[in-house]
Amino acid sequence: MTVDLVRGMRDVMPAEYLTSRHIQTILERTIASFGYQMIDAPIIEHRELYLRKLGEDLVGKVYEFSFGGRDLALRPEWTASVLRAYVARMQDQPLPLRLSYAGPVFRYERPQRHTYRQFTQVGGEIIGGLPPRADAEVIALACAGLNAAGVTDYTVRIGHIGLARELLSRFDLPERTRGLLVWSLERLRAEGLAPVRERVLTNLGTPPEGLELPAGLDDAQAALWLERVLAAMGIDLRTGTRSPAEVIQRLLRTLRRADEQPLVEAALAQLARLAAITGTPHHTLPALTDLLGTESAAFRELQAILDLLIAHGVSPQQVIIDGALGRGLHYYTGLIFEVYDSEGNQLCGGGRYDDLVGALGGRQSVPAVGFAYGLERVVAAATPPEPTDPPTVLVAAVSDEDYPYAVLVANLLRMSGHTVVLDVRKRSIKDNLRDATRRGFAAAVIAGAAEREGEYVVWRDLATRTERRITLAELGEGL
């Protein structure tokens, strides 16, 4: 019996691994050139770390388990882990703090082309970076890495959570309801208004039948009415973990939900207008102005980011403004962006998350913005410069007596920058030459008695089939 590969996982063969490592190195060097310092974090984290701000779409894809009485999870993304490390050990560092990372993440995704349940993220975060400068930097950095990796045909889709939040601020809705509406943006464009309306109203719930509030009561009067009704029913509100006032307020919000429906309908209509706005800045900025006005703080911030991207060398022709962009992560508070290749595959994405440090227990609120590549998709889209790997040389001993000399030769060649493979199967000279040629090695060195006594080697170039004699002293000096 054979043990099959776990569905959604993959083996990376040597040639593909070499290419992947080459592109990862290019991305890491590009990020480092912007002043980012590498950090590492555990693959396993407390499950609670991801429940606070990930959003329902991603939370459902987390690999979670219980062990030793603790609820744990495999890391589904890097940002929360980096911010947890910052809160635990780096809050005294001067800001802004630029941190980068590279490593595997795990999500229970539907396997498809270039989508795996274990994949590699390479990215960076600016903790303490303010908009619009830090926002423009991370987008420009994402583009610089793709350019360096040989990905030239890509599109940058940019949105801003503040646009939706400003629209919703016009409606007297509870924060929970606003949150549900904001994170329905992408579904509005994909599914249309009717199914999203049904889903939002279902999530909000409806008051229990027969317990409607009397008409005309304000919140204070309604709270007093609820308190008297519960007291008359003999219900003691002091037995739970919440205070009686908190219980009353939660009940009041539940009973008010019927009053929310007209507001939700109107808010969804406005969000549908925002979700319909997509295109180049030249075409979309006037539409955003009509919807929000030029005094909109989110609109002005978005426009400033676009202006700075031009200064960074990002062409406006590569940028699409997307009013429905949401990314499914509930910790975003401002800019959000994604980069797609010419075939529509998402290569990277990120955004601003000013509330996450506070949500994870930071001493104070700290602005932050970051992004991450999906390495496997970048590799699939890239045409990088050829890696300049050292040539591989086969060194083989004729006999057991010659093997220590072959080891010496191999060590000298490695010191001069070569990759050296020692024959450990005691093949004949003919078989070694055939094997080295089949594997694509650059040269073969056979160590026999004559070479050992004369302290030299015969270097056989396998491409040209020519030979030359090289002394040990010359090997030590490099070829």
C-alpha positions in Angstrom: 0.0 0.0 0.0 1.1 3.5 -0.7 0.3 6.6 1.4 -1.2 9.3 -0.9 -0.5 13.0 -0.8 -3.0 14.9 1.4 -5.6 16.6 -0.8 -4.7 20.3 -1.4 -1.0 19.8 -0.6 1.8 19.3 -3.0 5.4 18.0 -3.4 7.9 20.5 -4.8 10.5 18.7 -7.0 14.1 19.8 -7.1 14.0 21.9 -10.3 10.8 23.6 -9.3 12.1 24.2 -5.8 15.2 25.8 -7.2 13.1 28.2 -9.3 10.8 29.0 -6.3 13.8 29.7 -4.0 15.3 31.9 -6.7 12.2 34.0 -7.0 11.6 34.1 -3.2 15.2 35.4 -2.8 14.5 38.2 -5.4 11.3 39.2 -3.5 13.1 39.1 -0.1 16.0 41.2 -1.4 13.6 43.7 -2.9 11.7 44.1 0.4 15.0 44.4 2.3 16.1 47.2 0.0 13.2 49.3 1.3 14.5 48.9 4.9 12.5 46.0 6.1 13.9 43.6 8.7 13.1 39.8 8.6 11.1 38.3 11.4 9.9 34.7 12.0 7.0 33.4 13.9 5.5 29.9 14.9 3.3 28.0 12.5 1.0 27.1 15.4 -0.8 30.0 17.2 -3.7 30.2 19.7 -6.9 30.0 17.8 -8.2 33.1 19.4 -5.6 35.2 17.6 -7.4 34.6 14.3 -11.0 34.7 15.6 -10.9 38.4 16.5 -10.5 40.1 13.1 -10.2 37.6 10.3 -13.8 37.6 9.1 -16.2 34.7 8.6 -14.9 33.7 5.2 -11.3 33.1 6.4 -12.2 31.8 9.8 -14.0 29.0 8.2 -10.8 28.0 6.4 -8.6 27.8 9.5 -7.0 24.5 10.4 -7.9 24.4 14.1 -7.5 21.7 16.7 -7.3 21.2 20.5 -4.3 19.8 22.2 -3.2 19.8 25.8 -6.3 21.7 26.8 -5.6 24.5 24.4 -7.4 25.6 21.2 -4.8 26.0 18.6 -4.6 26.8 14.8 -2.2 26.5 11.9 -1.2 30.0 10.8 -3.6 31.1 7.9 -1.8 34.4 7.3 1.1 36.3 8.7 -0.1 39.8 9.7 -1.8 38.7 13.0 1.3 36.8 14.0 3.6 39.7 13.3 1.4 42.1 15.2 1.2 39.6 18.1 5.0 39.5 18.2 5.1 43.3 18.1 2.7 43.6 21.0 4.6 41.0 23.0 8.2 42.2 22.5 8.6 45.3 20.3 6.3 48.0 21.6 9.4 50.0 22.8 11.0 50.0 19.3 11.1 53.4 17.5 8.3 53.8 14.9 7.8 53.2 12.1 9.0 49.6 12.3 9.4 47.8 9.0 9.2 44.0 9.4 9.2 41.3 6.6 8.6 37.6 6.7 8.4 34.5 4.5 7.0 31.1 5.4 4.1 28.7 4.9 0.5 29.4 5.8 -2.5 27.0 5.8 -6.1 27.5 4.6 -8.8 24.9 3.8 -9.3 26.3 0.3 -10.9 24.4 -2.7 -7.9 23.1 -4.6 -7.5 24.5 -8.0 -4.9 25.9 -10.4 -2.1 27.6 -8.3 -4.3 27.3 -5.2 -3.1 25.0 -2.5 -4.0 24.4 1.2 -0.4 25.0 2.2 1.3 27.9 0.4 4.0 30.4 1.1 3.5 34.1 1.9 6.3 36.6 1.5 5.5 40.1 2.7 6.1 43.1 4.9 4.4 45.4 7.4 5.0 49.0 8.3 4.0 49.4 12.0 3.6 53.1 12.8 3.4 54.1 9.1 0.9 56.8 8.3 -1.3 57.2 5.3 -0.9 58.2 2.5 2.9 57.7 2.4 3.1 54.3 4.0 0.1 53.1 1.9 1.8 54.2 -1.3 5.1 52.6 -0.3 3.7 49.1 0.3 1.9 49.2 -3.1 5.0 50.4 -4.8 7.1 47.8 -3.0 4.7 45.0 -4.1 5.1 46.2 -7.7 8.9 46.5 -7.4 9.2 42.9 -6.2 7.0 41.7 -9.1 9.1 43.7 -11.6 12.3 42.3 -10.2 10.9 38.7 -10.5 10.1 39.3 -14.1 6.3 39.8 -13.8 5.5 42.8 -16.0 1.9 42.4 -17.1 -0.2 42.9 -13.9 -3.0 45.1 -12.6 -3.2 46.8 -9.2 -6.8 46.9 -7.9 -7.3 49.5 -5.1 -10.1 50.1 -2.8 -10.7 51.9 0.5 -12.9 50.6 3.4 -13.4 54.2 4.5 -15.5 54.9 1.4 -18.1 52.4 2.5 -17.9 53.4 6.2 -18.5 57.1 5.3 -21.6 56.1 3.3 -22.9 54.1 6.2 -22.3 56.9 8.6 -25.3 58.7 7.0 -27.6 56.0 8.5 -28.4 55.6 12.2 -27.3 51.9 12.4 -25.5 49.9 15.1 -21.9 49.2 14.5 -22.5 45.4 14.1 -25.0 46.1 11.3 -22.6 48.5 9.6 -19.9 45.8 9.8 -22.2 43.3 8.2 -22.9 45.7 5.4 -19.3 46.7 4.8 -18.2 43.2 4.3 -21.1 42.5 1.9 -19.5 44.8 -0.7 -17.9 42.1 -2.8 -21.0 40.0 -2.7 -23.1 42.9 -3.9 -21.3 43.0 -7.2 -21.0 39.2 -7.5 -24.5 38.2 -6.4 -26.7 41.3 -6.8 -28.7 43.3 -4.3 -31.5 40.8 -3.6 -29.5 37.8 -2.2 -27.3 40.1 -0.2 -30.3 41.9 1.3 -31.7 38.6 2.4 -28.5 37.4 3.9 -27.9 40.6 5.9 -31.4 40.7 7.2 -31.2 37.1 8.2 -28.0 37.7 10.0 -29.5 40.6 11.9 -32.4 38.5 13.0 -35.9 39.6 13.9 -37.5 40.3 17.3 -39.4 37.4 18.9 -43.1 37.5 17.8 -45.3 39.2 20.3 -42.5 41.1 22.0 -42.5 44.3 19.8 -41.7 47.5 21.6 -44.6 50.0 22.1 -44.6 52.6 19.4 -43.1 56.1 20.1 -40.6 55.2 22.8 -37.1 56.6 22.7 -34.2 54.3 23.9 -34.3 55.5 27.5 -38.1 55.0 27.7 -37.8 51.6 26.0 -35.1 50.5 28.4 -37.3 51.4 31.4 -40.3 49.6 29.8 -38.2 46.5 29.3 -36.9 46.6 32.9 -40.4 46.8 34.3 -41.7 43.9 32.0 -38.8 41.6 33.1 -39.3 42.5 36.7 -43.1 41.8 36.4 -42.2 38.4 35.0 -39.9 37.6 37.9 -36.7 37.5 35.8 -33.5 38.4 37.8 -31.0 40.1 35.6 -28.2 39.9 38.2 -27.5 36.2 37.8 -25.4 36.3 34.6 -21.9 37.6 33.8 -23.3 40.8 32.3 -24.7 43.7 34.3 -28.5 44.3 34.2 -27.9 47.4 32.1 -25.9 45.5 29.5 -28.6 42.8 29.3 -31.3 45.5 28.8 -29.3 47.2 26.0 -28.7 43.8 24.2 -32.4 43.1 24.4 -33.3 46.6 23.2 -31.0 46.2 20.2 -32.8 42.9 19.4 -36.2 44.4 19.6 -35.2 47.4 17.6 -34.1 45.3 14.6 -37.5 45.6 12.9 -37.0 49.4 12.9 -33.6 48.9 11.2 -34.9 47.3 8.0 -35.8 50.4 6.1 -32.4 51.9 7.0 -30.6 48.7 5.9 -32.5 48.8 2.6 -31.4 52.4 2.0 -27.8 51.7 3.1 -27.6 48.7 0.8 -28.8 50.8 -2.2 -25.9 53.3 -1.5 -23.4 50.5 -1.2 -24.6 49.0 -4.4 -23.7 52.3 -6.1 -20.2 52.1 -4.6 -19.8 48.5 -5.6 -20.6 49.3 -9.2 -17.7 51.8 -9.4 -14.7 50.1 -11.0 -12.2 51.2 -13.7 -9.2 53.4 -14.2 -8.7 56.4 -11.9 -9.6 58.8 -14.7 -13.1 57.2 -15.0 -13.8 56.3 -11.4 -12.7 59.4 -9.4 -15.6 61.5 -10.8 -18.1 58.8 -9.9 -16.7 58.6 -6.4 -16.9 62.4 -6.1 -20.6 62.3 -7.1 -21.3 59.6 -4.5 -19.3 60.9 -1.6 -18.3 64.5 -2.4 -14.8 66.0 -2.6 -14.8 66.6 1.2 -14.8 62.9 1.9 -11.7 62.1 4.0 -11.4 58.6 2.5 -11.7 60.0 -1.0 -9.0 62.6 -0.4 -6.7 59.9 1.1 -7.3 57.6 -1.8 -6.5 60.4 -4.3 -3.3 61.2 -2.4 -2.2 57.6 -2.5 -2.7 57.6 -6.3 -0.6 60.7 -6.7 2.2 59.2 -4.7 2.1 56.0 -6.7 2.9 58.1 -9.8 5.9 59.5 -7.9 7.0 55.9 -7.1 6.9 55.0 -10.8 3.7 53.0 -10.8 1.8 53.7 -14.0 -1.8 54.9 -13.7 -2.6 52.5 -16.6 -1.8 49.6 -14.2 -4.2 50.8 -11.6 -7.9 50.0 -11.3 -10.1 51.6 -8.6 -12.5 48.9 -7.2 -15.4 50.2 -5.1 -16.4 46.6 -4.1 -12.9 45.4 -3.0 -13.2 43.9 0.5 -10.5 41.1 0.8 -12.6 39.3 3.5 -10.4 40.3 6.4 -12.2 42.3 9.0 -9.1 44.0 10.4 -8.8 46.4 7.5 -9.6 50.0 8.2 -8.5 52.0 5.1 -6.6 51.3 2.0 -6.9 47.7 0.5 -5.3 46.5 -2.7 -4.7 43.3 -4.7 -2.4 42.7 -7.7 -3.5 40.3 -10.5 -1.6 38.9 -13.4 -2.8 38.9 -17.0 -4.7 35.6 -16.5 -6.6 36.9 -13.5 -4.6 35.2 -10.8 -4.1 37.2 -7.6 -0.4 37.6 -6.9 -0.5 39.6 -3.7 -2.6 41.8 -1.6 -2.7 43.9 1.5 -4.1 47.0 3.2 -4.3 49.2 6.3 -5.3 47.9 9.7 -5.0 50.7 12.3 -7.1 48.9 14.9 -5.3 45.5 15.0 -2.6 46.4 17.5 -5.2 47.6 20.0 -7.4 44.5 19.3 -4.4 42.3 20.2 -3.7 44.0 23.5 -1.3 46.8 22.5 -0.7 49.6 25.0 -2.0 52.1 22.5 -3.5 52.2 19.0 -0.8 52.1 16.3 -1.4 52.7 12.6 -0.1 50.0 10.4 -0.2 48.8 6.8 1.2 45.8 5.0 1.0 43.3 2.1 2.0 39.7 1.2 2.7 37.8 -2.0 1.5 34.3 -2.7 4.8 32.9 -3.7 3.4 29.9 -5.7 1.4 32.3 -7.9 4.2 34.7 -8.4 6.4 31.8 -9.5 3.8 30.7 -12.0 3.6 34.2 -13.5 7.3 35.1 -13.4 10.0 35.0 -16.0 12.9 35.8 -13.8 16.5 36.2 -14.8 18.3 32.8 -14.8 19.8 31.9 -11.5 23.6 32.1 -11.4 24.1 28.8 -9.6 27.7 27.4 -9.3 28.5 24.6 -11.7 28.2 21.1 -10.4 31.3 18.8 -10.6 31.5 15.1 -10.1 34.6 13.8 -8.2 35.2 10.1 -8.3 37.9 7.9 -6.8 39.3 5.0 -8.8 39.9 2.9 -5.8 39.3 2.9 -2.0 43.0 4.0 -1.6 42.2 7.1 -3.7 39.0 8.1 -1.9 40.6 10.3 0.8 42.4 12.2 -2.0 39.0 12.6 -3.8 37.6 14.0 -0.6 40.4 16.5 -0.5 39.8 17.5 -4.1 36.1 17.9 -3.5 36.7 20.2 -0.5 39.1 22.4 -2.5 36.5 22.7 -5.3 33.8 23.6 -2.8 36.0 26.3 -1.3 36.4 27.8 -4.8 32.6 28.0 -5.3 31.7 24.8 -7.0 28.9 22.4 -6.1 30.6 19.0 -5.8 29.0 15.5 -5.8 31.2 12.7 -4.6 30.8 9.2 -6.0 29.7 6.9 -3.2 28.7 3.9 -5.3 32.1 2.9 -6.5 31.2 3.1 -10.1 33.7 2.6 -12.9 35.2 5.6 -14.7 33.0 5.0 -17.7 29.8 4.7 -15.6 30.7 7.9 -13.7 31.2 9.9 -16.8 27.9 8.6 -18.3 26.1 9.4 -15.0 27.6 13.0 -14.8 26.6 13.7 -18.4 23.1 12.4 -17.8 22.7 14.7 -14.8 23.9 17.7 -16.6 27.0 18.3 -14.5 29.6 20.7 -15.8 32.7 18.6 -15.3 34.1 15.3 -13.9 37.3 14.8 -12.0 38.7 11.3 -11.6 41.1 10.8 -8.7 43.5 7.9 -9.3 46.9 6.8 -8.1 48.8 9.0 -10.7 46.8 12.1 -9.8 47.3 11.4 -6.1 51.0 11.0 -6.4 51.4 14.0 -8.7 49.0 16.2 -6.6 47.0 17.3 -9.5 43.6 16.4 -11.1 42.4 16.0 -14.7 39.4 18.2 -15.3 37.1 16.8 -18.0 34.6 19.4 -19.4 31.5 17.3 -20.2 30.1 19.8 -22.6 33.1 20.1 -24.8 34.7 16.7 -23.9 38.1 18.4 -23.4 40.5 17.7 -20.6 43.1 19.8 -18.8 45.5 19.2 -15.9 45.1 21.4 -12.8 47.3 21.3 -9.7 46.0 21.2 -6.2 47.5 24.7 -5.6 45.5 26.0 -8.5 42.3 24.4 -7.2 42.8 26.1 -3.9 43.2 29.5 -5.6 40.0 29.0 -7.5 39.3 28.2 -11.2 
